[in-house]
Amino acid sequence: MGGGAAEAAHLLIVDDDERIRGLLQKFLMRHGYLVTAARDAGHARRLLGGLDFDLMVLDVMMPGEDGISFCRSLRASRAMPVLLLTARGETADRIAGLEAGADDYLAKPFEPKELLLRINAILRRTPPPEPAVATPKVLTLGPIRYDTERGEMWQGDDLVRLTATESQLMRIFAGRPGAAFSRATLVEELGRGGGQAQERAVDVQITRLRRKIEVDPRQPRYLQTVRGEGYMLAPD
C-alpha cells in the first residue's frame, strides 16, 4: 500500500499533563493520525485491553507507574513501537527507556513537528534490501532462524518477539550478511536524527538484540562488532 506514512495509523498518547495531551492529539489528528489519549499507565492498560494501537507516545514522568516500568511490562506481551518523552538532560532516563524496550525518545520541551518526524520514521519500516545479491530466505544463527521475507525470528517452534527497532535492525543486517554497518549508517537507516546520543541508542538496541540471538551476548558469535567499522551479522 502506498500513501503517506500516516495511513490512519492509530496512536496512543500517555501523558498526565492534560494540556500536552490535548495539544498533541489535535496536532497529530491534523496530520491524518487516529489518536487516543490516556492520563496514566492504568488508563492506558484499560484502553490496550480493548484496542490495538500502531504506536504509543509515552511520558516517562507520571504519577503512579512511571513510563519506563510500564514500557518494560508492555514488552513482555506486545511488540508495539513506543516513543518515550523524557525530561531534557535526563540521559539516565533515556538509556533506561531504551533498555526497557522503547524504540526512540524525545526530550521535553520539543517541537510537535519533531515528534511527527520521529513517529513517521518509526512507522515507516525500512524498505526491503535491494535484490542485488540473492539473500537466502532463512538465515540460521545457531538455534535461531530468521525468515528474511517475513522479518520473523524463530527459536524452535517459538516466535521470538522483536520490537519495531529490532525488526528494522534485523532487516538492515539480513539484507547484507557479512557486511559491516557503521553506527552512523544504522542511525541514518533507522530514520533518526544524527549525533552521539543516537549512536549510543543504537548500541543499546544492539545489546538488546544480542540477548535474543546469542548464546552468550558478551561473546557475540552472530551479531559481531567489527573494530573501527561497526556491526555485522554473520550467519552460519
JOWOTA-V747690 format. One record per residue. N is the residue number from 1. RES is the residue in three letters. PHI is phi as a letter, one per 20 degrees, with the letter a starting at -180 (NA if undefined). Layout:
BEGIN
N_RES_PHI ; N_RES_PHI
END
This chain:
BEGIN
1_MET_NA ; 2_GLY_e ; 3_GLY_n ; 4_GLY_f ; 5_ALA_f ; 6_ALA_e ; 7_GLU_f ; 8_ALA_l ; 9_ALA_f ; 10_HIS_d ; 11_LEU_d ; 12_LEU_d ; 13_ILE_d ; 14_VAL_d ; 15_ASP_b ; 16_ASP_e ; 17_ASP_e ; 18_GLU_g ; 19_ARG_f ; 20_ILE_f ; 21_ARG_g ; 22_GLY_f ; 23_LEU_g ; 24_LEU_f ; 25_GLN_f ; 26_LYS_f ; 27_PHE_f ; 28_LEU_f ; 29_MET_f ; 30_ARG_f ; 31_HIS_e ; 32_GLY_n ; 33_TYR_e ; 34_LEU_e ; 35_VAL_c ; 36_THR_d ; 37_ALA_d ; 38_ALA_c ; 39_ARG_e ; 40_ASP_a ; 41_ALA_f ; 42_GLY_f ; 43_HIS_f ; 44_ALA_f ; 45_ARG_g ; 46_ARG_f ; 47_LEU_f ; 48_LEU_f ; 49_GLY_f ; 50_GLY_d ; 51_LEU_c ; 52_ASP_d ; 53_PHE_d ; 54_ASP_e ; 55_LEU_a ; 56_MET_d ; 57_VAL_d ; 58_LEU_c ; 59_ASP_f ; 60_VAL_f ; 61_MET_e ; 62_MET_c ; 63_PRO_f ; 64_GLY_m ; 65_GLU_f ; 66_ASP_f ; 67_GLY_f ; 68_ILE_f ; 69_SER_f ; 70_PHE_f ; 71_CYS_f ; 72_ARG_f ; 73_SER_f ; 74_LEU_f ; 75_ARG_f ; 76_ALA_f ; 77_SER_c ; 78_ARG_b ; 79_ALA_d ; 80_MET_g ; 81_PRO_f ; 82_VAL_c ; 83_LEU_d ; 84_LEU_e ; 85_LEU_d ; 86_THR_d ; 87_ALA_f ; 88_ARG_g ; 89_GLY_n ; 90_GLU_e ; 91_THR_g ; 92_ALA_g ; 93_ASP_f ; 94_ARG_f ; 95_ILE_f ; 96_ALA_f ; 97_GLY_f ; 98_LEU_f ; 99_GLU_f ; 100_ALA_f ; 101_GLY_o ; 102_ALA_f ; 103_ASP_e ; 104_ASP_a ; 105_TYR_b ; 106_LEU_c ; 107_ALA_e ; 108_LYS_e ; 109_PRO_f ; 110_PHE_c ; 111_GLU_e ; 112_PRO_g ; 113_LYS_f ; 114_GLU_f ; 115_LEU_f ; 116_LEU_g ; 117_LEU_f ; 118_ARG_f ; 119_ILE_f ; 120_ASN_g ; 121_ALA_f ; 122_ILE_f ; 123_LEU_f ; 124_ARG_e ; 125_ARG_f ; 126_THR_f ; 127_PRO_f ; 128_PRO_g ; 129_PRO_f ; 130_GLU_g ; 131_PRO_f ; 132_ALA_f ; 133_VAL_d ; 134_ALA_f ; 135_THR_e ; 136_PRO_f ; 137_LYS_f ; 138_VAL_c ; 139_LEU_e ; 140_THR_d ; 141_LEU_c ; 142_GLY_m ; 143_PRO_f ; 144_ILE_e ; 145_ARG_d ; 146_TYR_d ; 147_ASP_e ; 148_THR_f ; 149_GLU_f ; 150_ARG_e ; 151_GLY_m ; 152_GLU_d ; 153_MET_d ; 154_TRP_c ; 155_GLN_c ; 156_GLY_m ; 157_ASP_e ; 158_ASP_e ; 159_LEU_f ; 160_VAL_e ; 161_ARG_f ; 162_LEU_d ; 163_THR_f ; 164_ALA_g ; 165_THR_f ; 166_GLU_f ; 167_SER_f ; 168_GLN_f ; 169_LEU_f ; 170_MET_f ; 171_ARG_f ; 172_ILE_f ; 173_PHE_f ; 174_ALA_f ; 175_GLY_f ; 176_ARG_b ; 177_PRO_f ; 178_GLY_n ; 179_ALA_e ; 180_ALA_e ; 181_PHE_d ; 182_SER_f ; 183_ARG_g ; 184_ALA_g ; 185_THR_f ; 186_LEU_f ; 187_VAL_g ; 188_GLU_f ; 189_GLU_f ; 190_LEU_e ; 191_GLY_m ; 192_ARG_e ; 193_GLY_f ; 194_GLY_f ; 195_GLY_o ; 196_GLN_f ; 197_ALA_f ; 198_GLN_f ; 199_GLU_f ; 200_ARG_f ; 201_ALA_f ; 202_VAL_f ; 203_ASP_g ; 204_VAL_f ; 205_GLN_f ; 206_ILE_f ; 207_THR_g ; 208_ARG_f ; 209_LEU_f ; 210_ARG_f ; 211_ARG_f ; 212_LYS_e ; 213_ILE_d ; 214_GLU_e ; 215_VAL_f ; 216_ASP_c ; 217_PRO_g ; 218_ARG_f ; 219_GLN_c ; 220_PRO_f ; 221_ARG_d ; 222_TYR_d ; 223_LEU_d ; 224_GLN_e ; 225_THR_e ; 226_VAL_d ; 227_ARG_g ; 228_GLY_m ; 229_GLU_d ; 230_GLY_p ; 231_TYR_c ; 232_MET_b ; 233_LEU_e ; 234_ALA_c ; 235_PRO_f ; 236_ASP_f
END
